[in-house]
Amino acid sequence: MKKIIIAGGSGFLGSCLTQYYRDRGWQVHILSRQYQEDRDSIYHIYWDGKYLGDWAKVIEGADVLVNLAGKSVDCRYTKRNQQLIYSSRLDSTHVLGKAVQQSQNPPKVWINAASATIYRHALDRPMDEVSGEYGTGFSVDVCRKWERVFSEIETPATRKIVLRTGIVLGKNGGALQPLLNLVRVGLGGKQGKGNQYFSWLHELDFARIIDFLINREDTSGVFNAVAPHPVSNQQFMKTLRMTCGIPFGLPLPTWILKIGAFLIRTETELILKSRRVVPTRLLDHGFSFTFPNSENALAEILTRREHKAERRIEPIWG
């Protein structure tokens, strides 16, 4: 039985990977700050994400290590939250490096999470791993320092991959639910100017990309984990409305978004930054997306949601 370690695996993306590999007969070990019961070849190990401890023993003999640890950026960027966002990413990556280096039988491959937001606000052209230009500001600085810590860790026996992930869409979490809530109450129009690009990825393709990189021994370095066709915010919201059978949605101008972000304790950057990111290296290596287009991706996700709820999604004012 193959063994995968998922650090920070109790969140949305970790749950996607856990289900994917459990269904394929792997033994899944989750490093988490939350205590949970073991079940069905899924084992939970407590760690603090900062210091070496007994948890490091689980690294021994693992086939794969995936690091998803990091405080959510869906918050106000106060000084305290900024420090937590930095430390949760940098410390966890650093201590995992120590665990890998001291292992007698280290993982064959280590995939470390990163973010597609490392690239600049881009309306003019796509950003890829070769010609993409880095942006500026807090979020970009976090990404660059995060990747730097990872790149400086020497692991001769472990292949290393940086996964710059876009907005992952799925049934049970992530960014889709808040957008769906807006659509259902009639506020599903464009946000801000609506011309900002939205680089997204279906949850199944997220897991498939990781599996592809694990099995392709000729892969290493930076990969963008996004679908090949980023769309504008206006187009994405239109597709979401049409998929839900709701033809109309009021737009939300920037000034309203700023007020709303303040009230729900988040930042407008998450909505207004143009992420026009493409997966050039994945395509060059022959990866084939199950959901390359937002229309099919949203239709599949919402169909599963409706089937689970046994009812059609309707606007609350309909």
Order of alpha helices (4+ residues) and beta strands (2+ residues): beta-alpha-beta-beta-beta-alpha-beta-alpha-beta-beta-alpha-beta-beta-alpha-beta-beta-alpha-alpha-alpha-alpha-alpha
